[in-house]
Amino acid sequence: MRLRIFWCWIFLFSNTIAYAQSVRITEISPRKIGIEEEWFEFTLQSDIPIDISNWKISNTKSTKTFLEKKDDLITPIGITMYTGSGSTVDENQLVFLLPKSTYFTWRKSPISLTDSGGTIQILNADNEILDEISYPDTKIGTQDGEVYSEIWNRKSDTEVFPLIYRTNDSSLRHTKGIENDEYPASTEDIEFFISEISPDRDTEIGSDFIELFIQSANTSPINLRYLEVKHNGTPLMFLDSDFWAETGDFIVIQTNGNSTGFINSLNPYFISTDKKDGISAGSGNVEVILYSGTSREKTEDFVCWKNGDLSDTETIRVEKNVLAKNWSGDCIDISKLISNESIARNTSYIDTNTKDDFFRHFNGSFGQENISQNHTPIAKIEVQGGLKIFKGSLNFTGDKSTDPDGTQDIEAYLWQVNGVSCPDENANWHWKNNCEMESVRINPDRIYFDELGTYAVSLTVTDFSGTIDTTTVTIEVTEEGINPFYLGSGSASSAFSQATKKWLEKELSQSQKNILPVYDSSYGKASDDFFADFLIHVDIEKLQNVVFSQTLSHFHSYEPPVIPLFQRDKFSEKQKHLIAKNIGFIFLE
């Protein structure tokens, strides 16, 4: 008898110590979904037998023992034991020798689990609390026509985290009877932001994309399950299963119109979406949400941009995020957006949630560190004619100017002669057309030099970052220089290469009216020169009363030299336009 009493004393004393240290409520399902009743789960672990028949469960308002008495029959109250392998065994008694941690749950909770949040306790026969945990208001709703609810998993001694449960979705379920899932990252666990957005991608380079960056995390790796990205308020991507990433990883979301899914599983992670119309190049925004769909849902980052004014809908969405302190100030201006450009940020900087975090990234770099740097453009002038000319006009073009960041980075061109874009009425040069219009074109129409002398023609190119480069050519207008209007045969020098003459010959031969016997009227004999029949020799006296075309109408004091001029009626209107534009020849009226 003494031995039996001693053993019972040891058992009860040891049992109290063992279960006080090993009882843990691990999962709570407060809502009924479909045919599944509300339930909760706890674990036990002990090296000696444990009798739980007199234990109690409580919601702090009502308490029940683990045994239920109906008439003269005493049975467990629907408890199910899950072994370490996950298999279940219905127990007719509640005394266990547990070789390892074992899960216990109910087919239906014997105590009411309040939907709006509550506390669950497990007590021993002496009403000592062995474990307790509180859970918050449990979210329930409908998504894609299917009812879902939150299931609370134990994260720490005082905290639970939600899993989304759907009865018909195997990827969104509870972990009843097995070890709890790794909980998804919350805003307290991670520093995670939008690092780059490219809304106007050239399809030859790739599709529009959104790039996310994990700047820091309190664990490594970290689970991004339930991460959602929205574009203009519409879901673009949702991670419904475990997705592990580490500090320093990039996630690139591509709007390539293909079926959704992962392209690869290495940093950078590429995720394809079925959005065919890409990222908005007008006004738009992107929102990154952690724990999306749960009661712990929170926006981790928000970025907005605009091209002109925001729409009323976008204004409301931006104001909502400003109020939530996800954004501050004005949206990023993309009114001068160029193809393949992105708005990007340096990933090592602190996120201030303002447009100042971002810079113009002219060629984009998805999945890579965004480097805020700009190269100086290179201005280049090409003169369509010689650098020494008679009084007259020349064409200039800046289309050979370049930029190491891409020619599309050049925003503006500015032409000046002797340091001035628009000459006054006393100047010795002028534009053929309006100076405000011509002086900022990449390929302006002609500049006229009214007097002999030296002229400095400069071109300044400016990129979208405001960096400039200027180059200058010197034009010498002299009576002894190259005659830019001469294309006849002979020893006279010409401002035009053989390549130019070949171009003209090709253009002129397109018209039937130009296919004539070649005859040099000045010499009264046939000529081998293709251009001879298009020229007429005149002298100054015969030209005194001749009215020239608009080419010379701006400076009446001009006295043409005794040189051949093209006969106007030999050319079609298209040919005259091409010749005047590309070379600047004078036509006889």
LINFEN-V952219 format. One record per backbone hydrogen bond with DSSP energy under -1.0 kcal/mol. CO is the residue of the C=O (numbers start at 1). NH is the residue of the N-H. E is the energy in kcal/mol with one decimal. If there is no record, write none. Layout:
co->CO nh->NH e->E
co->CO nh->NH e->E
This chain:
co->1 nh->5 e->-2.5
co->2 nh->6 e->-3.0
co->3 nh->7 e->-2.7
co->4 nh->8 e->-2.4
co->5 nh->9 e->-2.4
co->6 nh->10 e->-2.6
co->7 nh->11 e->-3.0
co->8 nh->12 e->-3.0
co->9 nh->13 e->-2.5
co->10 nh->14 e->-3.1
co->11 nh->15 e->-2.8
co->12 nh->16 e->-2.1
co->13 nh->17 e->-1.7
co->14 nh->18 e->-3.0
co->15 nh->19 e->-3.0
co->16 nh->20 e->-1.5
co->17 nh->21 e->-1.1
co->18 nh->22 e->-1.1
co->19 nh->23 e->-1.5
co->24 nh->43 e->-2.5
co->26 nh->154 e->-2.6
co->27 nh->41 e->-2.9
co->28 nh->152 e->-2.9
co->29 nh->39 e->-1.6
co->33 nh->36 e->-2.2
co->36 nh->33 e->-1.8
co->38 nh->109 e->-2.7
co->39 nh->29 e->-3.3
co->41 nh->26 e->-2.1
co->41 nh->27 e->-1.3
co->42 nh->104 e->-3.1
co->43 nh->24 e->-1.7
co->44 nh->102 e->-2.6
co->50 nh->96 e->-2.7
co->52 nh->55 e->-1.5
co->55 nh->66 e->-2.1
co->56 nh->123 e->-2.6
co->57 nh->64 e->-2.5
co->58 nh->121 e->-2.5
co->62 nh->59 e->-1.8
co->64 nh->57 e->-3.1
co->66 nh->77 e->-2.0
co->68 nh->75 e->-2.5
co->70 nh->73 e->-2.6
co->73 nh->70 e->-3.0
co->75 nh->68 e->-3.5
co->76 nh->78 e->-1.6
co->78 nh->107 e->-1.6
co->80 nh->105 e->-2.2
co->81 nh->89 e->-2.3
co->82 nh->103 e->-2.0
co->83 nh->86 e->-2.1
co->87 nh->83 e->-2.5
co->89 nh->81 e->-1.7
co->94 nh->52 e->-2.9
co->96 nh->50 e->-3.0
co->102 nh->44 e->-2.2
co->103 nh->82 e->-3.9
co->104 nh->42 e->-2.5
co->105 nh->80 e->-3.1
co->114 nh->117 e->-1.3
co->115 nh->138 e->-3.1
co->118 nh->135 e->-2.8
co->120 nh->133 e->-1.9
co->121 nh->58 e->-2.0
co->122 nh->130 e->-3.1
co->122 nh->131 e->-1.4
co->123 nh->56 e->-2.9
co->124 nh->127 e->-2.1
co->128 nh->124 e->-1.9
co->131 nh->122 e->-2.5
co->133 nh->120 e->-2.5
co->135 nh->118 e->-1.6
co->139 nh->150 e->-1.5
co->141 nh->148 e->-2.5
co->143 nh->146 e->-1.7
co->146 nh->143 e->-2.8
co->148 nh->141 e->-2.1
co->149 nh->165 e->-3.5
co->151 nh->163 e->-2.5
co->152 nh->28 e->-2.6
co->153 nh->161 e->-2.8
co->159 nh->155 e->-2.7
co->159 nh->156 e->-2.0
co->161 nh->153 e->-3.1
co->163 nh->151 e->-2.6
co->165 nh->149 e->-1.8
co->166 nh->169 e->-1.0
co->169 nh->172 e->-1.3
co->172 nh->166 e->-2.8
co->175 nh->178 e->-1.9
co->186 nh->189 e->-1.4
co->189 nh->218 e->-2.4
co->191 nh->215 e->-2.1
co->191 nh->216 e->-1.4
co->193 nh->213 e->-2.6
co->195 nh->345 e->-2.0
co->196 nh->211 e->-3.3
co->197 nh->343 e->-2.5
co->198 nh->209 e->-1.2
co->200 nh->340 e->-2.6
co->202 nh->205 e->-1.7
co->202 nh->206 e->-2.4
co->208 nh->255 e->-2.3
co->209 nh->198 e->-2.5
co->210 nh->253 e->-3.3
co->211 nh->195 e->-2.4
co->211 nh->196 e->-1.5
co->212 nh->251 e->-2.3
co->213 nh->193 e->-2.2
co->214 nh->248 e->-3.2
co->216 nh->191 e->-2.9
co->222 nh->245 e->-2.1
co->223 nh->185 e->-3.0
co->224 nh->227 e->-1.6
co->226 nh->292 e->-2.4
co->227 nh->239 e->-2.5
co->228 nh->289 e->-3.2
co->229 nh->236 e->-3.3
co->229 nh->237 e->-1.6
co->230 nh->287 e->-2.4
co->231 nh->234 e->-1.8
co->234 nh->231 e->-2.7
co->237 nh->229 e->-2.4
co->239 nh->226 e->-3.3
co->243 nh->224 e->-3.4
co->245 nh->222 e->-3.2
co->246 nh->249 e->-2.0
co->249 nh->214 e->-2.2
co->250 nh->269 e->-2.6
co->251 nh->212 e->-3.0
co->252 nh->271 e->-3.1
co->253 nh->210 e->-2.1
co->254 nh->256 e->-1.1
co->254 nh->273 e->-1.8
co->261 nh->272 e->-3.0
co->269 nh->252 e->-3.7
co->270 nh->263 e->-2.9
co->271 nh->254 e->-2.6
co->272 nh->261 e->-1.5
co->284 nh->305 e->-2.7
co->285 nh->232 e->-2.2
co->286 nh->303 e->-2.2
co->287 nh->230 e->-2.7
co->288 nh->300 e->-2.9
co->288 nh->301 e->-1.4
co->289 nh->228 e->-2.5
co->290 nh->298 e->-2.0
co->291 nh->294 e->-1.8
co->294 nh->297 e->-1.5
co->298 nh->290 e->-2.5
co->301 nh->288 e->-2.8
co->303 nh->286 e->-2.5
co->304 nh->332 e->-2.2
co->305 nh->284 e->-2.0
co->306 nh->334 e->-3.0
co->311 nh->315 e->-2.6
co->312 nh->316 e->-2.0
co->313 nh->317 e->-2.0
co->314 nh->318 e->-2.7
co->315 nh->319 e->-2.6
co->316 nh->320 e->-2.1
co->317 nh->321 e->-1.6
co->318 nh->322 e->-2.4
co->319 nh->323 e->-2.4
co->320 nh->324 e->-1.6
co->321 nh->326 e->-3.1
co->321 nh->327 e->-1.0
co->322 nh->325 e->-1.3
co->332 nh->306 e->-2.8
co->334 nh->337 e->-1.9
co->338 nh->341 e->-2.0
co->342 nh->361 e->-2.9
co->343 nh->197 e->-2.2
co->344 nh->359 e->-3.0
co->346 nh->349 e->-1.5
co->353 nh->328 e->-1.9
co->354 nh->357 e->-1.6
co->355 nh->358 e->-1.7
co->359 nh->344 e->-2.4
co->361 nh->342 e->-2.8
co->365 nh->368 e->-1.8
co->371 nh->373 e->-1.5
co->378 nh->402 e->-2.1
co->382 nh->397 e->-1.9
co->383 nh->385 e->-1.5
co->387 nh->476 e->-3.3
co->389 nh->478 e->-2.5
co->392 nh->449 e->-3.0
co->394 nh->447 e->-2.2
co->395 nh->384 e->-2.4
co->397 nh->382 e->-2.3
co->398 nh->401 e->-2.1
co->402 nh->378 e->-3.4
co->403 nh->406 e->-2.5
co->406 nh->409 e->-2.7
co->407 nh->410 e->-1.9
co->409 nh->464 e->-1.6
co->412 nh->462 e->-2.2
co->414 nh->460 e->-2.5
co->416 nh->458 e->-2.9
co->417 nh->420 e->-1.3
co->420 nh->417 e->-2.9
co->424 nh->427 e->-1.6
co->428 nh->450 e->-2.0
co->430 nh->448 e->-3.4
co->434 nh->438 e->-2.7
co->435 nh->439 e->-2.6
co->438 nh->441 e->-1.7
co->439 nh->415 e->-2.9
co->442 nh->398 e->-3.1
co->446 nh->432 e->-2.3
co->447 nh->394 e->-1.9
co->448 nh->430 e->-1.9
co->453 nh->477 e->-3.4
co->455 nh->475 e->-3.5
co->456 nh->418 e->-3.2
co->457 nh->473 e->-3.0
co->458 nh->416 e->-2.2
co->459 nh->471 e->-2.2
co->460 nh->414 e->-1.6
co->461 nh->469 e->-1.9
co->462 nh->411 e->-2.5
co->462 nh->412 e->-2.0
co->463 nh->466 e->-2.0
co->467 nh->463 e->-2.6
co->469 nh->461 e->-2.7
co->471 nh->459 e->-2.7
co->473 nh->457 e->-2.8
co->475 nh->455 e->-3.0
co->476 nh->389 e->-2.1
co->477 nh->453 e->-2.1
co->483 nh->486 e->-1.4
co->497 nh->501 e->-1.8
co->498 nh->502 e->-2.3
co->499 nh->503 e->-1.9
co->500 nh->504 e->-2.4
co->501 nh->505 e->-2.7
co->502 nh->506 e->-2.3
co->503 nh->507 e->-2.3
co->504 nh->508 e->-3.1
co->505 nh->509 e->-2.0
co->507 nh->510 e->-1.1
co->508 nh->511 e->-1.4
co->511 nh->514 e->-1.2
co->512 nh->515 e->-1.3
co->514 nh->516 e->-1.7
co->519 nh->521 e->-1.1
co->520 nh->523 e->-1.1
co->520 nh->524 e->-1.4
co->520 nh->525 e->-1.3
co->525 nh->520 e->-2.5
co->529 nh->532 e->-1.4
co->531 nh->534 e->-1.7
co->532 nh->535 e->-1.4
co->534 nh->567 e->-2.5
co->536 nh->565 e->-1.9
co->540 nh->543 e->-1.0
co->541 nh->544 e->-1.1
co->543 nh->546 e->-1.2
co->549 nh->552 e->-2.1
co->552 nh->555 e->-1.4
co->555 nh->558 e->-1.2
co->561 nh->563 e->-1.9
co->565 nh->536 e->-1.6
co->566 nh->588 e->-2.2
co->567 nh->570 e->-1.7
co->568 nh->571 e->-1.5
co->572 nh->576 e->-2.6
co->573 nh->577 e->-2.1
co->574 nh->578 e->-2.5
co->575 nh->579 e->-2.8
co->576 nh->580 e->-2.6
co->577 nh->581 e->-2.6
co->578 nh->582 e->-2.6
co->579 nh->583 e->-2.3
co->579 nh->584 e->-2.0
co->586 nh->566 e->-1.1
